Amino acid sequence: MDRETFQPTPAANVHAEHTDGGATLVFVRDLRHPPAVVWAALTEPAQLAQWAPFLADRDLGTAGAAVLTLVDGETTTEQQATVRRAEPPHLLEYTWGDDLLRWELTPLDAGTRLTLRHSVADPTLLPMVAAGWHLCLDVADRLLDGDPVGPIRGAEAKDFGWAELRDTYAERFGEG
């Protein structure tokens, strides 16, 4: 696919779980690839660099400390992370700054059901988080299909439908 013609997919299957300490975005997406292939995209630094909002200093497939560097154009921000659970190819859980991300991979006949649970302290951030992950996962899906468009991160996401996705997700979360 030509990057200039890239369009995001329709809004995904998402919902929010509210807790006393914040909220969790639950984002579900079916991918056409087996769990082992999706696992590699979630854990290997070279693949993460092609779709994720951050760069990883190491393979995330094992427990322990890591550094995830948020990228926004020429600006980078290192954030400490800890891989808390890594059960290939089904469960990956790590902190990213103050957030907690849990990736669950369930085999399907035609690929993998990916469920991302991204916990944040401020529930008002959920529409923005959902829109960001939506675009990242669209890019990851293209990468896995062998049709990469390159990472879409930070402010550049506004050129690829981020604001419209944010507004759609805000309505779904009752904030619109």
Buried (B, 14 or more C-beta within 10 A) or exposed (E): EEEEEBEBEEBBEBEBEEEEEBBBBBBBBBBEBBBEBBBBBBBBBEBBBBBBBBBBBBBBBEBEEBEBBBBEEEEEEEBEBEBBEBEBBBEBBBBBEEBBBBBBBEBEEEBBBBBBBBBBEEBEBBBBBBBBBBBBBBBBBBBBEEEBBBBBBBEBBEEBBBEEBBBBBBEBBEBE
